[in-house]
Amino acid sequence: MKQRRPARLIALFCLGWLLFSFPLLTLWDRPESLFGLPLLPLGLFLAWALVIAVLAWLMERGES
């Protein structure tokens, strides 16, 4: 598992890079709202939370 951890972390970094890149952010930049929240901040927060959750899972998984 220790040999695959750096590759998975690099893949997670690339996923985060793509999630926060300009072309994908324009998909969320719309005047609509979901439950009264604008889509852009909601999408940014959810993407950020997803990246952190996957990072925590990857780091915790390798310790046991």
N, C-alpha and C positions, 0 to 999 in steps of 0.2 A: 504494500500500500504506500510505503514511503516513497517509492520510485514514481508512482503515479500522481502523488500530491502536487508537485510543481506543475505538471501538465494540466491538471484540473484547475489549479489556481490561475494559470495563464488563460485557460479557456473561459473562466469566470470573468477575468479582466476584460477579455475581448467581448463577452456578452454585455458587460456593463458599458463598455465603450460604444457598442452598437445601440444599446438602449438609450443612451444619452447623446447620440449623434444628431446632427441637424435634420437630416431627412426623416428620421423616425419621430423626432419631436414635433415636426409639422403635422403629423397625423393627429396629434392630441390638441393642437392649437386651433380650436373651433369655439364658436360662441355658445355651444350647447353646454348643459350642465347635467350632472348626475346626482340626484338627491340634493340639489341645491348647491353643489360644489362644481366649480369650473373644471373642465376636463384636463387642461394642461397641468395645474398643480396636483390634481388627483393622480394623473398618470405618472408624474415625476415621483411623487411620494411612494406609489405602489411599486414602481421599478426599483427605487432605492431600497425599499423594504425587502423586495425579492432578492436583490443582490446581497444584502446583509444577512438574510436568513440562509441563503445557500452557502455563503462564506462560513457562517457559524456552524452549519451542519457539516461542511467539509472538514473544518478544523477539529470539531468535536469527534467526528467519526474516526479520525486518525489516531486519537489518543488511546482508545480502548483496545 
